[in-house]
Amino acid sequence: MKIKDIFQYALGTVIVIGFFGVLIAFIIKGGYPGMVELIIGALIAAFGTVVGYFYGSSKGSAEKNDLINKST
């Protein structure tokens, strides 16, 4: 596994854990509504990007590029 892949998986993990951590904190505490809502909005966007990469067409495109690079 390349260092790039390790970094991508680690970053994806941090974003997903952060998303659910802030979401749970928001539900439990409910304080600072403006700031927490802003953080949740940013995390939702990042979460969507992570899910789109790992399960969307970007992953297939990356696998295709790796296969092409291996064959040359």
C-alpha positions in Angstrom: 0.0 0.0 0.0 1.3 3.4 -1.0 1.8 6.3 1.5 -0.8 8.2 -0.5 -3.4 5.5 0.0 -2.6 5.4 3.7 -3.0 9.1 4.0 -6.3 9.0 2.1 -7.8 6.3 4.3 -6.6 8.1 7.4 -8.1 11.4 6.3 -11.3 9.7 5.3 -11.5 8.0 8.7 -10.9 11.3 10.6 -13.6 13.1 8.6 -16.2 10.3 9.1 -15.4 10.0 12.9 -15.5 13.8 13.1 -18.8 14.0 11.4 -20.5 11.6 13.7 -18.7 13.0 16.8 -19.9 16.5 16.1 -23.3 15.3 15.2 -23.6 13.4 18.5 -22.2 16.4 20.4 -24.7 18.7 18.7 -27.6 16.4 19.6 -26.6 15.9 23.2 -25.3 19.4 24.1 -27.1 21.7 21.7 -25.0 24.8 22.6 -23.6 27.5 20.3 -26.2 26.8 17.5 -24.7 29.1 14.9 -21.2 27.7 15.2 -22.2 24.1 15.5 -24.5 24.3 12.5 -21.7 25.8 10.5 -19.3 22.9 11.5 -22.0 20.3 10.8 -22.5 21.9 7.3 -18.8 21.7 6.5 -18.6 18.1 7.8 -21.7 17.0 5.8 -20.0 18.3 2.6 -16.7 16.6 3.5 -18.6 13.4 4.4 -20.3 13.4 1.1 -17.0 13.8 -0.7 -15.5 10.9 1.2 -18.4 8.6 0.5 -18.5 9.7 -3.1 -14.8 8.8 -3.6 -14.9 5.4 -1.9 -18.2 4.3 -3.4 -18.7 6.5 -6.5 -17.1 6.8 -9.9 -13.9 8.3 -8.6 -12.9 5.0 -7.1 -13.5 3.2 -10.3 -11.6 5.8 -12.2 -8.6 5.6 -9.8 -8.6 1.8 -10.1 -8.7 2.1 -13.9 -5.7 4.5 -13.8 -3.8 2.1 -11.6 -4.5 -0.8 -14.0 -3.3 1.3 -17.0 -0.1 2.4 -15.2 0.6 -1.3 -14.2 0.2 -2.5 -17.8 2.6 0.0 -19.3 
